[in-house]
Amino acid sequence: MTTVISLLLVASVAILPAMAAAQASNNAASTYLINVTPAPLRFGGVSVGSSATRAETVTNRAWENVVLTGASVKGTDFTISSHPSYPHTFSPGTSVPFRVKFAPQATGRVTGSMTVRYKALQDGRWRWSSRTIQIFGTGTTTSGSLSASPASLSFGTVPVSTTKTLSETLTNSESTAITISQITVAGTGYQFSGINPPATLSTGQSATFQVSFTPQTSGTAAGKLTISSNASNSTLSVPLSGAGSTPGQVSVSPSSINFGNVVVGTTQSQPGTVSAANGPVTLAGVNFSGPEFSIAGISFPLTLSAGQSASYKLTFAPSASGSTSATVTWVSNATNSPPNQSLSGTGTPSPQHSVTLTWNASTSTNVVGYNIYRGGQSGGPYTQINTALNTVLQYIDNNVQGGSTYYYVVTAVDSTGVESAYSNEVKAVVP
């Protein structure tokens, strides 16, 4: 009997390490009996005070049934919003859904985890294990992971049959790419351009496009842009508002301008005023029947509300001598006929100016002539203006402009070509 007991004890001692090794092996294998997808779970940007929900799927990858015994999350901003009743048994190859909620309490990146606990029957014994995935989210000040800026578009009052265009920008604050599948616009007179869905925005990327309003009748008009995407906020709305107004009448003052005599090569300007009455008016531009007239101080297109005026300047720049005239036609959406202005002026020849210089003869010997120099400022630098040695004590400079000031010096040259220093400087002011 003693011998038998001893043998049994030895056998049991030999078996125990093998059983422990088998148990450790089974526990290691059991961690792969289920698959949790997606992993990691990413929420992207979610506005503080709101929430977003994502789906998780747990799949049985084993050859036998697996029993889910529970699940939990770490991270104060994450919760499991739906799960199967525990314990839940599901057969090989089947899946069970979970839903996880992210409700950020502050801006910034948030990290958490989700652990799914389960058991499986292996070698006639129940083995317990778990699978953990990471969870990421970002608390933002925008609504959802696709944001629109501005959040609404107001076109104000726009004259009937004219168009006003504003810009709209979509930004992806998600941690993964977002695909904008469709953009629709509702409301009479509203259109968009500059974006052609489907369009994909990578993380942090923005896309700017244009929205236009062309009212066909007077009165207020409401509209809406609807942006559909695969973002957490899959449907994003941008309210549109505007009002159409019946055009008023336009007037210009003065109705005619005579610029008088203007020297060819110079310009003269006269002020004018354009005004709207009985409603807004949009000015598209002006047309001139003569090339020597132009307008400045006003940009087109320009919309004037009823009672509003704009100032401008008309300029006459004659290119030749003689009288000339032109008509200014204002192009607008006004209900009255485009007002015309009559312009006239006379180009006169430029007056001929000259500067006559005289000097005393040099007291040096063998002087054969003189060089004349001219500068634009006192003290030079000077440039020689005579092409040949001047042999008399006078020089007439015909190459001067009215309204300019010149400075002159003279040098003496002897028979050997030696040139003296500059004479004293004289100043000439041309009227």
Residue, then its C-alpha position, 0 to 999 in steps of 0.5 A: m500500500t505504501t508503494v502504491i501511494s508513493l507512485l500515485l503521488v509521483a504521478s500527480v506531481a509529474i502531471l501538475p506542471a503539464m496541466a498548468a502549461a495547458q491552462a496557460s496556453n488555452n488562456a492565451a489562445s482564448t484572447y483571439l476567440i473574438n474580434v472587436t471592430p473597428a479597432p481602434l474606435r475613432f470619433g473625430g471631432v464632436s462639439v462640447g455639450s453634444s454627443a456622437t455614437r459609433a457602432e462596434t461589432v464583436t465576432n465569434r472567431a472560434w470553432e465553438n460557442v462563445v459567451l459574452t459576460g460583460a463589457s465596460v469602458k474607461g474614460t469619463d466621456f465614453t459610455i456603452s449606449s447599447h449591448p446584448s443582454y448578458p450572458h449572451t451566447f453566439s455561435p461560431g462566425t456570428s456577430v453581435p452589435f454594440r454602440v459606444k457614445f462619446a459626449p465630450q465635456a471639454t475641448g481637446r483630445v480624449t483617450g479611452s478604452m473598451t473591454v469586452r469580457y467573455k468565456a469559452l468551453q475548452d477541454g471541458r472547462w470554462r476559460w475566461s478572457s477579455r479583449t480591449i480596444q482603444i477609443f479616441g475622440t476630440g472635443t471641439t467648439t464646432s458642431g459635428s466633424l464637418s463644419a460650415s463657415p459661416a453657419s448661415l448666409s444672409f444676402g441682404t437686399v438684392p435688386v431683382s434680376t441681379t446676382k450677389t455671391l457669397s463664399e461658404t467653407l466646409t472644414n473636416s475636423e474629423s481624424t479621418a477623411i470625410t467624403i461629401s456625397q451630395i450638396t443640394v440647394a433649396g429656395t428660389g433664386y439660390q445656386f452654388s458653384g465651385i464644388n462638385p460632389p463627391a468630394t473628399l476632405s482629408t483631416g483638417q482640410s477645407a473646401t470653399f465654394q460660392v453661393s449666389f442669390t438672383p431674385q426674380t421677384s421682390g420680397t423675402a426669399a428663404g433657402k437652405l444648403t444641405i450637405s450630405s457626407n459620411a461624417s458623424n453629422s451626416t447631414l449639415s444644413v446652412p440656412l440662406s436668406g435674402a430679399g429681392s427689391t424692385p430697381g429704382q431710378v438713377s440720375v447723374s449730375p451735372s448733365s453736361i461738362n465743358f472742360g474748356n481749353v486743355v493743353v495737349g499731353t495734360t489732363q483736367s478733371q471735373p467732379g460728378t455725382v450719381s444717385a438712386a431714387n425710389g429703390p436700389v439701383t445697380l450700376a454696371g459701368v459707363n461707356f464713352s463715345g470718345p477715347e479722350f474721356s475717362i472716369a475715376g473714383i468709382s468701382f463697378p458694379l456698384t449698388l446704391s440704395a434709394g437716396q444714396s449717391a456716389s461721387y466720381k471724377l470725369t477726366f479730359a486728356p486731349s491727344a491732339s489740338g482741336s475741339t472734341s466732344a463725347t457722350v457718357t452712357w451709364v449702364s444700370n438696371a434702373t427702371n428709367s432710361p440710362p442717363n447720358q452726359s454730354l462732354s466737350g473740351t478743346g485741346t490746345p498746343s503745348p507752349q514752346h519753352s526755352v532757356t537762354l544762357t549768357w556768360n562772360a568770356s573766360t580770361s584764360t588764354n587759348v580758349v576756343g569754346y565752351n560746354i554747357y551742362r544741365g541738372g535737375q537739382s542744385g549741385g548736380p549731377y549735370t549732363q552736357i547738353n551741347t553736341a558741339l563746342n559752343t564758340v559764342l557766349q550764349y546758348i539757347d536750351n529749347n529742350v525744356q518742359g513747362g513747370s520744371t526747374y533746371y540748373y546750369v553750369v558752363t566750362a571753358v575749353d582751350s586749344t589743347g582740349v583741356e576743360s576748366a572747372y564748372s562756372n557758378e550755377v544758375k537756376a531757371v524756373v520754366p513756367 
